[in-house]
Every structure is written in C-alpha cells, then in structure tokens.
Amino acid sequence: MGRLVVIEGLDGAGKRTLSDALSGEFAERGARVARFAFPRYDADVHAELAREALYGHLGDLVDSVYGMAALFALDRRAAAPQMRAAINEHEVVLVDRYVASSAAYCAARLRQDADGPFVEWLEALELARFGVPVPDHQILLAVPRDVAAERAARRERTEPGRGRDLYESDDGLQRRTGEIYSQLASRSWLSPWAVVDGAAEPDAAALAKRLLG
C-alpha cells in the first residue's frame, strides 16, 4: 500500500516544480511513483465546467462558492478509482492540489477560518460521502504573496494559453487563501503537514527521505 502525498500552495508557489523534483528523488530511492494533478481540466467534464466559470463563461456560476466546490469535488470523485488503484500499485502517489485547495480557496472566499462551516461541509462531502482517498501527508509550499504573484505573472507571459483566471488574479483572495492554508497546516487537517519555504528552492532530497520514513 503506497502513500498519498499532496502538494498544496498558492498559484505560483512552485507546486509543479517541487512535484517534478520529488518524483525524481523518490525514483532514485527505488520507489514507484504515480502522479495526479487537479483540477483535471482536460480529462473531466466537471473540471472543464469549473474552468469555463473561472474565465467568466458560465454566467453567475462562479459566484456560487458551494457550486464551484461541488464541481471540483466531482472531479476528484471521478478520479478516486484511479487513485486507489495507483495507491495499491505504487510506493508513492504524488498529487498537485487536492481537497485542501478547495478548503482554502472557498473558505477564503466566504471569509471563514479553517475551522468554519465550509471546511466541515467539504470534508463531509468529499471524504465521507464521495469516499475520495485520504492523504497520508500534505506539503504546504509557503511563499510571500508578492513572490507567488510574480511567478504567476511570468507563467502567464511565457506559457501560451495560461492566462490567470478569476481566482488567480484576485490579490485579496490569494492573500486570504494563504492564511487559510497556514491554518489547515497548523491544525494537521486530514493528515500531518510539512510547511516548506517556497521562496527558496526546497530541499527535495531531504523531503523525500522524510516522507519515505
């Protein structure tokens, strides 16, 4: 039975870069690695609809915090059988964004804390009702908002078709989301968390060794 390891953080925190580095470190240690990234915009209709809403193409759907959270949750529910199979066949399943992303962003939109009613509702929906796999470890890439914003802007300039959506371009929302992420980590929400300085290059080798025990 493998370990489900999730990487979380603001847009521009460096999640994909760390995922690449950790995948290599796990492989060097002989661990078979499977990777997932959410939302699965090109693989799931619920995520596709959420992306359209985030770019203002579905009327007032994006205004519904619970509606958007349900779409992202249904994406993860659809992926759950593949994830469970991967956990059974690999030592590590590495995920770029997972349930905590919805918890942080949506609680921030509602101006609630990590122990508020939205996070409680989301946990009941995804884990109890939908039965998505529970993380074994979660990593928070903590970066100052200005650093994350500059990285996101650079990605927008250099990656075709990668314009920032309504969440990514809202500085106030990004700041509040960072605060909720910190609260989730301090509460060990769903699993133990490791908080990593994302402003510098994380020590992927040390982190991989720690996660493999």
Legacy VTK file of the C-alpha trace (Angstrom):
# vtk DataFile Version 3.0
C-alpha trace
ASCII
DATASET POLYDATA
POINTS 213 float
0.000 0.000 0.000
1.502 3.294 -1.109
1.451 6.729 0.460
-0.693 9.545 -0.857
1.379 12.734 -0.766
-0.247 16.055 -1.675
1.472 19.333 -2.557
-0.527 22.493 -1.815
0.073 26.224 -2.120
-0.949 29.450 -3.800
-0.881 29.917 -7.546
2.785 30.491 -8.380
4.063 28.749 -5.240
6.077 26.238 -7.279
3.972 23.098 -6.821
4.728 21.600 -10.227
8.459 22.240 -9.827
8.510 20.536 -6.430
6.401 17.668 -7.767
8.961 17.109 -10.544
11.857 17.199 -8.072
10.198 14.875 -5.560
9.226 12.418 -8.271
12.863 12.161 -9.278
14.037 11.761 -5.683
11.509 9.021 -4.953
12.518 7.170 -8.117
16.204 7.374 -7.147
15.288 5.663 -3.884
13.605 2.832 -5.759
10.054 3.943 -5.070
7.486 3.584 -7.821
5.664 6.899 -8.253
2.290 7.778 -9.768
1.289 11.402 -10.274
-2.008 13.260 -10.412
-2.796 16.953 -10.746
-6.102 18.663 -10.006
-8.222 20.156 -11.397
-8.159 17.804 -14.390
-9.350 20.431 -16.824
-8.719 18.319 -19.922
-9.939 14.998 -18.527
-13.143 15.607 -16.561
-16.305 17.472 -17.555
-16.833 18.887 -14.056
-13.354 20.437 -14.052
-13.930 21.683 -17.595
-17.098 23.468 -16.485
-15.290 24.935 -13.485
-12.574 26.325 -15.770
-15.180 27.924 -18.024
-16.794 29.521 -14.980
-13.428 30.818 -13.738
-12.939 32.614 -17.043
-16.408 34.174 -16.890
-18.106 31.982 -19.489
-20.915 30.457 -17.402
-22.793 33.481 -16.133
-23.072 33.727 -12.366
-21.995 30.142 -11.614
-18.616 31.360 -10.398
-20.394 33.449 -7.747
-21.575 30.272 -6.005
-18.806 29.129 -3.672
-20.536 25.846 -2.916
-21.361 25.283 -6.588
-17.743 25.699 -7.650
-16.577 23.477 -4.783
-19.028 20.783 -5.869
-17.625 20.793 -9.422
-14.047 20.409 -8.189
-15.173 17.706 -5.729
-16.897 15.761 -8.515
-13.644 15.867 -10.496
-11.819 14.251 -7.584
-14.628 11.751 -7.078
-14.326 10.668 -10.713
-10.572 10.191 -10.269
-10.880 8.264 -6.992
-10.902 4.743 -8.532
-7.714 5.503 -10.496
-6.109 6.950 -7.379
-6.967 3.922 -5.265
-5.524 1.632 -7.939
-2.353 3.749 -8.069
-2.003 3.634 -4.280
-2.177 -0.161 -4.419
0.437 -0.390 -7.190
2.985 2.288 -6.205
5.001 3.261 -3.159
4.089 6.942 -3.599
1.161 8.693 -5.254
2.080 12.360 -5.665
-0.750 14.873 -6.141
-0.527 18.516 -7.216
-3.524 20.132 -5.441
-6.261 18.140 -3.740
-9.131 18.645 -1.286
-7.277 21.276 0.749
-7.211 23.564 -2.283
-10.989 23.825 -2.238
-10.958 24.140 1.542
-8.511 27.066 1.438
-9.852 28.960 -1.564
-13.531 28.578 -0.753
-13.198 29.346 2.946
-11.209 32.425 1.924
-13.954 33.489 -0.497
-16.515 33.135 2.307
-14.190 34.900 4.756
-14.303 31.923 7.093
-11.485 30.269 9.022
-10.223 26.719 8.613
-12.473 25.567 11.450
-15.563 27.188 9.913
-18.678 25.531 8.483
-17.473 25.390 4.884
-14.407 23.254 5.619
-16.567 20.981 7.768
-19.070 20.639 4.888
-16.330 19.919 2.351
-14.760 17.197 4.476
-18.151 15.512 4.877
-18.842 15.758 1.145
-15.541 14.528 -0.252
-14.303 12.077 2.352
-17.476 10.738 3.954
-19.913 10.927 1.025
-17.688 10.638 -2.055
-15.041 8.473 -0.409
-12.001 10.076 -2.037
-8.691 8.745 -0.688
-7.401 10.500 2.434
-3.877 11.977 2.166
-1.102 10.416 4.219
0.997 13.595 4.054
0.413 17.126 2.809
3.094 19.661 1.901
2.394 23.375 2.032
4.672 25.478 -0.151
4.510 28.730 1.794
5.523 31.793 -0.208
5.010 35.556 0.242
2.093 36.750 -1.849
4.275 39.067 -3.957
6.637 36.206 -4.868
3.756 33.945 -5.876
2.139 36.761 -7.872
5.330 37.478 -9.814
5.762 33.797 -10.653
2.138 33.538 -11.806
2.540 36.653 -13.961
5.752 35.267 -15.506
3.996 31.989 -16.276
1.161 33.937 -17.908
3.690 35.726 -20.139
5.703 32.668 -21.117
3.147 29.843 -21.364
0.644 30.154 -24.244
-2.976 29.819 -23.134
-2.054 30.203 -19.454
-3.839 33.462 -18.628
-4.765 33.906 -14.987
-8.347 33.059 -14.026
-10.626 34.979 -11.657
-9.135 33.329 -8.548
-5.523 33.773 -9.636
-5.920 37.459 -10.467
-7.621 38.386 -7.173
-4.798 39.544 -4.874
-7.048 39.802 -1.829
-8.334 36.274 -2.322
-4.799 34.944 -2.754
-3.709 36.609 0.490
-6.670 35.220 2.459
-6.158 31.781 0.904
-2.566 31.760 2.121
-3.821 32.437 5.640
-6.300 29.557 5.458
-3.608 27.206 4.165
-1.482 28.081 7.186
-4.411 27.346 9.485
-5.082 23.989 7.829
-1.428 23.027 8.217
-1.280 24.087 11.862
-4.397 22.004 12.576
-2.988 18.950 10.720
-6.207 18.885 8.706
-6.813 15.353 7.345
-3.152 14.338 7.817
0.250 15.566 9.001
1.535 18.611 7.083
5.062 19.761 6.270
5.417 23.512 5.735
8.207 24.275 3.267
9.674 27.653 2.357
8.651 28.045 -1.260
10.521 31.323 -1.734
13.789 29.369 -1.829
14.464 26.109 -3.642
13.082 23.341 -1.395
15.398 20.516 -0.379
13.595 17.789 -2.298
16.098 15.105 -1.270
15.565 15.713 2.451
11.819 15.953 1.984
11.657 12.678 0.041
13.711 10.910 2.707
11.384 12.242 5.416
8.229 11.186 3.560
9.505 7.682 2.854
10.418 7.259 6.512
LINES 1 214
213 0 1 2 3 4 5 6 7 8 9 10 11 12 13 14 15 16 17 18 19 20 21 22 23 24 25 26 27 28 29 30 31 32 33 34 35 36 37 38 39 40 41 42 43 44 45 46 47 48 49 50 51 52 53 54 55 56 57 58 59 60 61 62 63 64 65 66 67 68 69 70 71 72 73 74 75 76 77 78 79 80 81 82 83 84 85 86 87 88 89 90 91 92 93 94 95 96 97 98 99 100 101 102 103 104 105 106 107 108 109 110 111 112 113 114 115 116 117 118 119 120 121 122 123 124 125 126 127 128 129 130 131 132 133 134 135 136 137 138 139 140 141 142 143 144 145 146 147 148 149 150 151 152 153 154 155 156 157 158 159 160 161 162 163 164 165 166 167 168 169 170 171 172 173 174 175 176 177 178 179 180 181 182 183 184 185 186 187 188 189 190 191 192 193 194 195 196 197 198 199 200 201 202 203 204 205 206 207 208 209 210 211 212
